[in-house]
Amino acid sequence: MMFRIERDVLAEAVAWTARSLPARPSVPVLAGMRLEVTDGGQLKLSGFDYEVSAEVTLEPQTGEPGVVLVSGKLLAEITRALPAQPVDFVVEGAKAVVTCGSARFTLLTMPVEDYPSLPTMPPAAGRVGSDVFASAVSQVAVAAGKDDTLPMLTGVRMEIEGDTVTLAATDRYRLAVRELKWQPGQPDFSAVAMIPGRTLADAAKALGSTGAEVEIAMSSVGGTGEGMIGFSSAGRRTTTRLLDPEFPKYRSLLPTEFSARADLTTGAFVEAVKRVALVAERNTAVRLAFRDGEVVLEAGSGDEAQAVEVLPVEFEGDDINIAFNHQFLLEGLGAIDSDVARLQMTTSTKPAILTGGKPVDDGGVPDYRYLIMPIRLSS
């Protein structure tokens, strides 16, 4: 087996495939990356750990058919460091030789016959623009839980009804919901799936750079989306097993009536929160006092360093003092993707909703909502 290919093309494909490889594989062979030159002359790079699979198809300059398995992480490090020249990859017995310019690396191969076969892609369900998909997933995945002891909170719930896809994620302290349009294969397609949040975020970020549409493929049992979901675009494909579809009834958590509304310039608000948070401990609050025309941001206490900053605000409603985990607030502000941030509140102890712009002036519902729980202020 051998092939020649441009260094940048190979390095990008290897890096993308290596992202799916386990850091601590249950068996050594799962740390491998499978490289195959097909009879048709295509180069396929793939990885699989029985949960997540990734495969990318390339068109090398030259190639001779064959299959080899080498350490994926090591190959990624090597290709990233190679000079900007064509790369020659040749299998010589039990070794693989990578040559680029004056650089030459020899890798030990692994038993390819012990490597698991990649799962077959589920049936195609529909398509969505890669940029829209990447943006929507990044907005929602930020709220997914990181605690693996609560697997139902580490996923992103995908609900599909016709041409509308709703993504939702929560870690109990905040909730992110995003609706987007897509092109279903069947007008009445309906499904629900719980996708591992970290895997979905990685896949969306990688496929979002292709500039092509993303095809979503999913196996569906009784309309629940149980089993597997796949995403593919521009020669790249990834699959992952789904989590248990159990998820909180999140729609009932979203308040519909508010006593106060504040519109702020997002950039200025973000910078102000970052500044006052410099004196806040990791999980302590940034306090916000809203009144007509301004908001006062505070952090720290009398026994510690303190910070205060005042910002102008378009404010309507009852004056309110409310406090939030500053990291959660900053992540929500970073996700709204708007020059204007709207914060809608009821009381200092009830959930607030963060949205971008002024999307509800016409009575409509914004396509992205970020619910954040306040931190109770001491008397």
Secondary structure, 3 states (H helix, E strand, C coil): CEEEECHHHHHHHHHHHHCCCCCCCCCHHHHEEEEEECCCCCEEEEEECCCEEEEEEECCCEEECEEEEEEHHHHHHHHHHCCCCCEEEEEECCEEEEEECCEEEEEECCCHHHCCCCCCCCCEEEEEEHHHHHHHHHHHHCCCCCCCCCHHHCEEEEEEECCEEEEEEECCCEEEEEEEECEECCCCCEEEEEEEHHHHHHHHHHHCCCCCEEEEEECCCCCCCCCEEEEEECCEEEEEECECCCCCCHHHHCCCCCCEEEEEEHHHHHHHHHHHHHHCCCCCEEEEEEECCEEEEEECCCCCCCEEEEEECEEEECCEEEEEEHHHHHHHHHHCCCCEEEEEECCCCCCEEEEECCCCCCCCCCCEEEEECCCCCCC
